[in-house]
Amino acid sequence: MNVKLNDTDTSSLDYYGTQMNGGFTLLFASLAAGLLLVIAMSIATISIKESQLSGLARESQYAFYAADAGVECVLYWDSVFDAFSRDDGTTVPITCVGQNALVGDDVTGISNFELTFPGLPYCVLVQVERRIGPLTTIRSRGRNTCDINAGRRVERAIIVNY
């Protein structure tokens, strides 16, 4: 006489009679959590790089604006007061962004001056070269900071010939 006590399939039971498929759920959850962690770290890395890149673009724009201010200063003083036409060693005082500079003191026709912007870290180095004839060259190099030890110092230049 064959007596069957229960209908349980004993192929998935271990030695003590407990189910053995509980580890698969833990493995699957660990893999899913790891995958989500990798995706989150990738997104965070991309966001950090984008933030640094946009900051660098902003600083580059500040340097360009400083260079443009230097060019505009020279164009104003040259067109209104003819301040850069001196080739006899005399100097002419000019005022830009609230600062005074002496120009025209070089018998070679080259004037150099630097301007800083009050309350801002920007500065500009300007060189004006007046050659024989009508040709004048302005080299204006704007910087986002005047600190030479700054790690993210950006310089943009504008060269104008007229």
C-alpha positions as CSV (number, residue, x, y, z in Angstrom):
1,M,0.0,0.0,0.0
2,N,1.4,3.3,-1.1
3,V,0.6,6.2,1.2
4,K,1.3,9.8,0.0
5,L,1.6,12.2,2.9
6,N,1.8,15.5,1.1
7,D,2.0,16.9,-2.5
8,T,5.2,18.9,-2.1
9,D,7.8,18.6,-4.8
10,T,11.0,17.8,-3.0
11,S,13.4,18.7,-5.9
12,S,13.8,22.3,-4.7
13,L,14.2,21.6,-1.0
14,D,17.6,21.4,0.6
15,Y,18.7,19.0,3.3
16,Y,16.6,20.7,6.0
17,G,13.5,21.1,3.9
18,T,13.6,24.8,3.1
19,Q,13.2,26.5,-0.3
20,M,16.5,27.2,-2.2
21,N,15.4,29.9,-4.7
22,G,15.6,32.9,-2.3
23,G,19.2,33.8,-3.2
24,F,18.2,34.5,-6.8
25,T,16.1,37.5,-5.7
26,L,19.0,38.9,-3.6
27,L,21.4,38.5,-6.6
28,F,19.0,40.2,-9.0
29,A,18.4,43.1,-6.5
30,S,22.1,43.5,-6.1
31,L,22.8,43.6,-9.8
32,A,19.9,46.1,-10.4
33,A,21.2,48.4,-7.6
34,G,24.7,48.2,-9.0
35,L,23.5,49.1,-12.5
36,L,21.5,52.1,-11.1
37,L,24.5,53.2,-9.1
38,V,26.7,53.2,-12.3
39,I,24.1,55.1,-14.2
40,A,23.8,57.7,-11.4
41,M,27.6,58.1,-11.2
42,S,27.8,58.6,-14.9
43,I,25.2,61.3,-14.9
44,A,26.9,63.0,-12.0
45,T,30.2,63.0,-13.8
46,I,28.7,64.5,-16.9
47,S,26.9,67.2,-14.9
48,I,30.2,68.2,-13.1
49,K,32.1,68.4,-16.5
50,E,29.3,70.5,-18.0
51,S,29.3,72.8,-15.0
52,Q,33.1,73.3,-15.3
53,L,32.8,73.9,-19.1
54,S,30.1,76.5,-18.7
55,G,32.2,78.2,-16.0
56,L,35.2,78.3,-18.3
57,A,33.0,79.8,-21.1
58,R,31.8,82.5,-18.7
59,E,35.4,83.4,-17.7
60,S,36.4,83.4,-21.3
61,Q,33.6,85.9,-22.0
62,Y,34.8,88.2,-19.2
63,A,38.3,88.1,-20.7
64,F,37.0,89.0,-24.1
65,Y,35.0,91.9,-22.7
66,A,38.1,93.2,-20.9
67,A,40.0,93.1,-24.2
68,D,37.1,94.9,-26.0
69,A,37.1,97.6,-23.3
70,G,40.9,98.1,-24.0
71,V,40.3,98.5,-27.7
72,E,37.4,100.9,-27.2
73,C,39.5,103.0,-24.9
74,V,42.3,103.3,-27.5
75,L,39.9,104.1,-30.3
76,Y,38.2,106.8,-28.3
77,W,41.4,108.5,-27.3
78,D,43.0,108.2,-30.7
79,S,40.0,109.4,-32.6
80,V,39.0,112.3,-30.3
81,F,42.4,113.5,-29.0
82,D,45.0,111.9,-31.4
83,A,46.8,110.6,-28.2
84,F,48.8,107.9,-29.9
85,S,50.4,109.9,-32.7
86,R,53.4,111.1,-30.6
87,D,56.7,109.9,-31.8
88,D,58.8,112.6,-30.2
89,G,59.1,111.0,-26.7
90,T,56.3,113.1,-25.1
91,T,53.6,111.5,-23.1
92,V,49.9,112.0,-23.1
93,P,47.7,111.2,-20.0
94,I,44.6,109.2,-20.9
95,T,41.8,108.0,-18.6
96,C,39.9,104.7,-19.1
97,V,37.7,102.8,-16.6
98,G,38.6,105.5,-14.0
99,Q,42.3,104.9,-14.3
100,N,45.0,107.1,-15.7
101,A,47.7,105.9,-18.0
102,L,50.6,107.7,-19.8
103,V,50.9,106.8,-23.5
104,G,53.0,107.9,-26.4
105,D,56.3,107.9,-24.6
106,D,58.2,105.6,-26.9
107,V,60.0,107.1,-29.9
108,T,59.3,103.9,-31.8
109,G,55.6,104.7,-31.9
110,I,54.7,101.9,-29.5
111,S,52.6,102.6,-26.4
112,N,51.9,100.0,-23.7
113,F,49.6,100.3,-20.7
114,E,47.5,98.1,-18.4
115,L,44.1,98.7,-17.0
116,T,42.3,97.0,-14.1
117,F,38.6,97.2,-13.5
118,P,37.8,98.6,-10.0
119,G,35.9,96.1,-7.9
120,L,36.4,93.3,-10.5
121,P,39.2,90.8,-11.0
122,Y,39.6,91.6,-14.7
123,C,42.5,93.4,-16.4
124,V,43.7,94.2,-19.9
125,L,47.1,94.8,-21.4
126,V,47.0,97.1,-24.3
127,Q,49.7,97.8,-26.9
128,V,49.3,100.5,-29.6
129,E,51.7,100.6,-32.5
130,R,51.6,103.6,-34.7
131,R,53.6,103.0,-37.9
132,I,54.6,105.5,-40.5
133,G,51.6,106.2,-42.6
134,P,48.0,105.7,-41.6
135,L,48.4,102.2,-40.2
136,T,47.8,101.7,-36.4
137,T,47.7,98.3,-34.7
138,I,46.0,97.8,-31.4
139,R,46.7,94.6,-29.5
140,S,44.4,94.2,-26.5
141,R,44.8,91.2,-24.2
142,G,42.0,90.8,-21.7
143,R,42.2,88.5,-18.8
144,N,39.6,87.1,-16.5
145,T,41.9,87.6,-13.5
146,C,45.0,89.7,-12.9
147,D,46.4,87.0,-10.5
148,I,49.2,85.3,-12.3
149,N,48.9,82.3,-10.0
150,A,45.2,81.6,-10.7
151,G,44.6,78.1,-11.9
152,R,41.9,78.9,-14.4
153,R,43.3,82.1,-15.8
154,V,41.9,82.9,-19.3
155,E,43.3,85.4,-21.8
156,R,41.5,86.6,-25.0
157,A,43.1,88.9,-27.5
158,I,41.7,91.3,-30.0
159,I,43.9,92.8,-32.7
160,V,42.6,95.8,-34.6
161,N,44.3,97.4,-37.6
162,Y,43.2,100.7,-39.0
